[in-house]
Amino acid sequence: MKLSLIKDNEINEEIVQKIVFDGVEDKSGEKGDCMLVLGGMCPLIDRVPKAAELYRLGLCDRAVFSGGVYWDTVYGNMTEADSMARLAHELGMPEESIIRDNLATTTEENMVCGAFAIGREMGYEKAKRILLITSLYHMKRSKLIADLYLPPYMESLCCPAYGYITPDDWQTDSEKKRKVIREVSMTRLLIEQGFIPDIEI
């Protein structure tokens, strides 16, 4: 059966594994010109620590923290980008390494606005290898969207952040389950919009 034919109430463990988790190629050990760290409801848990780790390892010395949605965070009510940047600084990233994108409100906009922020701050010719950082459960769809929306000269490398939702624990919590099922639904939407081929389940 094709993914386009599957309804939300038919999404099971096998479908989640194939659509959300299988086939994510972790490139965290490779060097990049800039990190693109995607915002969300909980980027402080795993995404920012991942960026700080890659910085400490010397794999990349610049990072765009992308997200314009306001949340109540441990730092107060502020954008995803500002809260991520603040934690990154606390984790050892100097201010000159941090670029903020306070415009993006969707994953698609993360790519468009993030690429603009990278080019504006670094120069487009200097940013060809982008370390794409998001939570593991969000990584596969984010890579599909990066391939669609980033400029063709920018190569995105998957650097999934582990810790928030894993293949083993997504069914143990209703909020985690909702997020994972949404990833399947949003991947199906990419098919319906004609951006990617249908997927055999």
TORVOVO-528918 format. One line per field, with one value per residue (C-alpha): x negated, y, z; residue in three letters; residue number from 1. Coordinates in pm, whole numbers, plus 50000, padded with zeros to 5 digits. Layout:
<recs>
X	[X_...]
Y	[Y_...]
Z	[Z_...]
aa	[ALA_...]
i	[NUM_...]
</recs>
This chain:
<recs>
X	[50000_49888_49846_50084_50368_50309_50529_50405_50596_50420_50068_49898_49553_49425_49531_49377_49049_49029_49142_48993_48687_48552_48287_48161_47790_47608_47332_47249_46879_46831_46723_46958_46954_47256_47508_47879_48058_48434_48669_48971_49152_48853_48527_48347_48369_48162_48103_47902_47682_47614_47501_47281_47126_47037_46891_46674_46553_46435_46668_46837_46783_47104_47468_47801_48069_48391_48736_48965_49242_49270_49275_49264_48914_48687_48557_48901_49132_48917_48864_48725_48416_48345_48393_48176_47905_47907_47860_47593_47398_47432_47300_46985_47061_46931_47171_46978_47054_47430_47670_48038_48326_48634_48857_48923_49244_49248_48992_49011_48941_48651_48481_48569_48510_48216_48042_48099_47954_47652_47585_47637_47402_47137_47160_47337_47013_46881_47171_47187_47200_47484_47506_47881_47970_48308_48452_48425_48803_48808_48491_48614_48889_48660_48403_48671_48771_48408_48351_48658_48607_48237_48045_47902_47542_47604_47553_47741_47594_47817_47701_47989_48016_48097_48282_48634_48820_48666_48789_48824_49021_49257_49552_49502_49628_49935_49754_49464_49707_49892_49569_49452_49787_49783_49448_49609_49906_49682_49471_49791_49878_49550_49665_50011_49852_49640_49305_49190_49286_49533_49380_49455_49534]
Y	[50000_50356_50615_50850_50602_50558_50749_50882_50618_50346_50461_50183_50107_49963_50271_50507_50316_50329_50688_50860_50669_50436_50563_50863_50881_51048_51277_51428_51347_51557_51920_52190_52558_52641_52461_52518_52441_52410_52548_52376_52328_52170_52254_52326_51958_51808_52034_52311_52068_51889_52213_52299_51952_51986_52330_52191_51912_52171_52047_52382_52730_52907_52824_52969_52916_52931_52993_53292_53138_53275_53027_53054_52927_52908_53247_53404_53457_53484_53340_52993_53149_53377_53104_52860_53122_53198_52833_52787_53075_52919_52591_52759_52901_53258_53527_53577_53216_53262_53379_53430_53376_53516_53492_53123_52970_52639_52380_52511_52863_52730_52646_52964_53209_53009_53014_53390_53442_53228_53417_53758_53692_53474_53535_53282_53163_53055_52830_52519_52242_52286_52069_52025_51980_51876_51602_51247_51212_51534_51466_51261_51503_51800_51655_51611_51974_52092_51923_52104_52452_52516_52670_52400_52489_52416_52053_51959_51690_51518_51563_51424_51515_51218_51233_51368_51104_50771_50466_50287_50541_50729_50510_50566_50924_51076_51396_51204_50980_51284_51437_51118_51058_51420_51353_51072_51295_51583_51349_51230_51595_51639_51351_51504_51837_51664_51743_51383_51044_50823_50575_50203_50080]
Z	[50000_49929_50204_50025_50087_50460_50704_51037_51235_51033_51122_51318_51457_51129_50933_51189_51181_50802_50748_51052_51168_50897_50658_50855_50771_51060_50929_51267_51230_50918_50899_50779_50693_50909_51128_51072_51399_51364_51627_51776_52104_52276_52093_52420_52517_52238_51937_52101_52300_51970_51806_52104_52088_51719_51791_52073_51845_51593_51321_51262_51405_51300_51366_51261_51524_51327_51471_51502_51712_52065_52355_52732_52803_53106_52989_52958_52661_52351_52006_51951_51793_52089_52349_52151_52106_52476_52572_52304_52457_52803_52659_52533_52189_52158_52043_51719_51624_51669_51398_51477_51236_51407_51098_51033_51166_50972_50868_50511_50637_50846_50517_50328_50612_50745_50407_50385_50733_50648_50325_50483_50775_50610_50237_50019_49861_50203_50303_50090_50354_50600_50911_50953_51320_51452_51673_51539_51493_51284_51086_50792_50687_50750_50512_50244_50292_50294_49959_49824_49970_50028_49736_49507_49593_49963_50063_50380_50605_50861_51220_51427_51793_52014_52342_52310_52104_52005_51811_52145_52347_52116_52216_52590_52596_52429_52327_52174_51988_51853_51725_51555_51386_51269_51100_50900_50813_50704_50491_50327_50259_50069_49847_49799_49705_49441_49602_49657_49505_49687_49932_49939_50289]
aa	[MET_LYS_LEU_SER_LEU_ILE_LYS_ASP_ASN_GLU_ILE_ASN_GLU_GLU_ILE_VAL_GLN_LYS_ILE_VAL_PHE_ASP_GLY_VAL_GLU_ASP_LYS_SER_GLY_GLU_LYS_GLY_ASP_CYS_MET_LEU_VAL_LEU_GLY_GLY_MET_CYS_PRO_LEU_ILE_ASP_ARG_VAL_PRO_LYS_ALA_ALA_GLU_LEU_TYR_ARG_LEU_GLY_LEU_CYS_ASP_ARG_ALA_VAL_PHE_SER_GLY_GLY_VAL_TYR_TRP_ASP_THR_VAL_TYR_GLY_ASN_MET_THR_GLU_ALA_ASP_SER_MET_ALA_ARG_LEU_ALA_HIS_GLU_LEU_GLY_MET_PRO_GLU_GLU_SER_ILE_ILE_ARG_ASP_ASN_LEU_ALA_THR_THR_THR_GLU_GLU_ASN_MET_VAL_CYS_GLY_ALA_PHE_ALA_ILE_GLY_ARG_GLU_MET_GLY_TYR_GLU_LYS_ALA_LYS_ARG_ILE_LEU_LEU_ILE_THR_SER_LEU_TYR_HIS_MET_LYS_ARG_SER_LYS_LEU_ILE_ALA_ASP_LEU_TYR_LEU_PRO_PRO_TYR_MET_GLU_SER_LEU_CYS_CYS_PRO_ALA_TYR_GLY_TYR_ILE_THR_PRO_ASP_ASP_TRP_GLN_THR_ASP_SER_GLU_LYS_LYS_ARG_LYS_VAL_ILE_ARG_GLU_VAL_SER_MET_THR_ARG_LEU_LEU_ILE_GLU_GLN_GLY_PHE_ILE_PRO_ASP_ILE_GLU_ILE]
i	[1_2_3_4_5_6_7_8_9_10_11_12_13_14_15_16_17_18_19_20_21_22_23_24_25_26_27_28_29_30_31_32_33_34_35_36_37_38_39_40_41_42_43_44_45_46_47_48_49_50_51_52_53_54_55_56_57_58_59_60_61_62_63_64_65_66_67_68_69_70_71_72_73_74_75_76_77_78_79_80_81_82_83_84_85_86_87_88_89_90_91_92_93_94_95_96_97_98_99_100_101_102_103_104_105_106_107_108_109_110_111_112_113_114_115_116_117_118_119_120_121_122_123_124_125_126_127_128_129_130_131_132_133_134_135_136_137_138_139_140_141_142_143_144_145_146_147_148_149_150_151_152_153_154_155_156_157_158_159_160_161_162_163_164_165_166_167_168_169_170_171_172_173_174_175_176_177_178_179_180_181_182_183_184_185_186_187_188_189_190_191_192_193_194_195_196_197_198_199_200_201]
</recs>
